[in-house]
């Protein structure tokens, strides 16, 4: 079996996921990427802490994120065939992004515009769908990095590569994600979110008026 890029669409069990699915009418609200068939380590743009829903950036996810109060996320997994060279390039990219995680922010502006199918591109800032599209575009030309995609748009484009759908497998055996589970007081969560918003505004202004 050759190398593959696994694209994991999920209906996350937290309240925010439920709100997003209700607003969009779509079955899945999140998308992550993995080079590991077991999905033991996934990459995406999402919240850093469970208790700070609007403060996010580049994250390395474990299966533990997909279980909450006894509920397990439903997922839809696609496996894109990639070359050995592409596998090495993606592995290196994910590793570099993990090391430089402080450089990346969750793109709240694009998230706010998603209901009207618009993007607000900002350097080093993505929603989960924007990040997935950028990475996938390098190995699957039918997906473009500069185009708006909802989570379900991507799922439909990649449905021919589907290999699994159902509850996230073997999730009870996964280790807790201690960083994600760390409780962040409400005031601190607000400060972190505000700081992230200021960073986005500054980056946006620098790009548009440089």
DATASUL-V918655 format. One record per residue. RES is the residue in three letters. D_FIRST is the distance of its C-alpha to the first C-alpha in whole Angstrom. Layout:
RES,D_FIRST + RES,D_FIRST
This chain:
UNK,0 + UNK,4 + UNK,7 + UNK,9 + UNK,12 + UNK,14 + UNK,17 + UNK,19 + UNK,22 + UNK,25 + UNK,29 + UNK,30 + UNK,32 + UNK,35 + UNK,38 + UNK,37 + UNK,34 + UNK,36 + UNK,39 + UNK,36 + UNK,35 + UNK,38 + UNK,39 + UNK,37 + UNK,36 + UNK,32 + UNK,30 + UNK,28 + UNK,30 + UNK,27 + UNK,24 + UNK,22 + UNK,19 + UNK,16 + UNK,13 + UNK,13 + UNK,11 + UNK,14 + UNK,17 + UNK,19 + UNK,20 + UNK,20 + UNK,22 + UNK,25 + UNK,29 + UNK,31 + UNK,34 + UNK,34 + UNK,36 + UNK,36 + UNK,40 + UNK,40 + UNK,38 + UNK,39 + UNK,39 + UNK,35 + UNK,33 + UNK,29 + UNK,28 + UNK,25 + UNK,25 + UNK,24 + UNK,24 + UNK,27 + UNK,28 + UNK,27 + UNK,30 + UNK,34 + UNK,37 + UNK,35 + UNK,33 + UNK,29 + UNK,27 + UNK,26 + UNK,23 + UNK,21 + UNK,17 + UNK,15 + UNK,12 + UNK,12 + UNK,9 + UNK,11 + UNK,11 + UNK,12 + UNK,15 + UNK,15 + UNK,13 + UNK,16 + UNK,19 + UNK,18 + UNK,18 + UNK,21 + UNK,23 + UNK,22 + UNK,23 + UNK,26 + UNK,27 + UNK,27 + UNK,30 + UNK,32 + UNK,32 + UNK,35 + UNK,35 + UNK,34 + UNK,35 + UNK,34 + UNK,36 + UNK,39 + UNK,40 + UNK,37 + UNK,37 + UNK,40 + UNK,40 + UNK,37 + UNK,39 + UNK,40 + UNK,37 + UNK,38 + UNK,36 + UNK,38 + UNK,36 + UNK,37 + UNK,36 + UNK,33 + UNK,34 + UNK,32 + UNK,31 + UNK,28 + UNK,27 + UNK,29 + UNK,26 + UNK,23 + UNK,24 + UNK,25 + UNK,22 + UNK,20 + UNK,22 + UNK,21 + UNK,17 + UNK,19 + UNK,22 + UNK,23 + UNK,24 + UNK,27 + UNK,28 + UNK,31 + UNK,31 + UNK,32 + UNK,30 + UNK,30 + UNK,27 + UNK,28 + UNK,28 + UNK,24 + UNK,23 + UNK,24 + UNK,23 + UNK,19 + UNK,20 + UNK,18 + UNK,15 + UNK,16 + UNK,14 + UNK,17 + UNK,20 + UNK,23 + UNK,24 + UNK,22 + UNK,21 + UNK,22 + UNK,24 + UNK,27 + UNK,26 + UNK,25 + UNK,28 + UNK,30 + UNK,30 + UNK,34 + UNK,34 + UNK,33 + UNK,36 + UNK,38 + UNK,41 + UNK,43 + UNK,47 + UNK,47 + UNK,49 + UNK,47 + UNK,44 + UNK,47 + UNK,47 + UNK,44 + UNK,43 + UNK,46 + UNK,45 + UNK,42 + UNK,44 + UNK,46 + UNK,43 + UNK,42 + UNK,45 + UNK,46 + UNK,42 + UNK,43 + UNK,47 + UNK,46 + UNK,43 + UNK,46 + UNK,49 + UNK,48
